[in-house]
Amino acid sequence: MNRVQLFLKTYPALSIVIGFQLFRLFLLPFMGLMPQDAYYHFYGENLSLSYFDHPGMIGYILRLFTSIFGKTVFVVKMADFIVTSISVFSFFKLGSYFLSKPKLNNALVLMSTTVFISILSFNSTPDVPLILFWTLSLICLYKAIFENNKTYWILGGIAMGLAFDSKYTALLLQIGLLAFLAFSNKYRKLLVSPWLWSSLILSALVTFPVWYWNYQNEFASFLFQSSDRTGSISKFQIQPKYFFGAIGHQIFLLLPILLLTFFTLLYKYIKKAVTKFKLPSDKTLFLFAFFLPTFLGFFLLTPVYWVKLNWMMPSYITGVLISTMFIKKKHIKTHVYISGLIHLLVSVQILFYVAPIKSDDTWVGWKELVHETEKLQNNYPDTFIFSDDGYKTTACMTFFSNQKIYAQNIIGKPALHFDYIGDDLTLLNGKNALFLDSDKRFKNHNKHGGQRTELDQYFSQVTELEPIIIKINGKDSRKFWVYLCENYQVKK
């Protein structure tokens, strides 16, 4: 028996975890730039106390990595992979406080083989640092509460603040903490502890940059994240497609067995609490306090609101630990087999791009678009480039281009954080532009042909040019309509 076989036999759980991590590492060089990678890298290139649609932690991380190792797609992906790997290790450390060694190994296998971990390892989003600081917060709070270690109240406050500096949903950490203490007979006395309130105050102080940026910008980010969503929820219109869409997303992220286990444990514990007025032990209650509000809270919104697939992610940390108390070993094996098959299919798509993705949320074609656009620009010197698709084309072209690429604020539309980087658009008055618009579900090479009234309001003449067709592996894969827009006049 060679050393590899001996290791696999001696440490089967660790072998699975290392195998999946090495598999993800192998795929990194083949992953192209996702629009999210580009947009949050744009955060890092335009350092600020906070940003319009999210706090800035992911941007700071990408800025750190690219400053040290260079601005490449691989470095951006490696930043996500390293941070997520630290999150997996932190999850293992957290789990060691609650589970026996065999169950801890099961929990590590369950977590590390999810598609959720792969997405965080491959794609830059605020969830990458959120999951790390969420897990570190729980480690610190556990030690502060169950081991009565005062130092960890301070560290927990810092970690909770940094989680909020990653994403606003981290506010559920403080909610979960207070909920646990309120329902725990043994630890309820901590609600009046100066250490608890010092921790909460410190967490608020760490979030000061986010609040100050919002104060300077008329609370634009808080309003963006809350007002429209609150209005949609208050209408209370039942949308079955939202509910089933959320189910589909969660099955994909967690895989069927783990999601079914989540629902099973929710049913069992809630039934026991309602019918027998019996709460779980303090340690299990602690885990539930950081699972129930996030997972069930967002899930209950799904019939009336489109809950994004990543909103429930923080709940997975403690949800998996609780699930490990129930799940059978044979089901864990099935989970691993399903995960292996899905990851194999994903790797085929990444390596060979066998199925065209009819969306701008793709990793292919962006660098080629910059090359083709700059070639076209040689025929129309002194033009600037802009697009109108939220952030995707602008962010991706910005990453690969040495020139300034503009967003839809050129034509008076809100443009997320592109509105907050200090551009004086009046300097472009009188200039010509190339406008790019992705045909997401293109079927031919034809021009758009329709009138673009949104362009006519800002340019004296708009002429549609031949579209740009991007080929991947010799096949037509992406199409962009192109317009020459002359004599820009910004409206003050």
Summary of the structure (lengths in Angstrom):
residues: 492
radius of gyration: 24.7
end to end distance: 76.3
largest distance: 77.2
contacts: 1580
relative contact order: 0.10
helix: 63%
strand: 9%
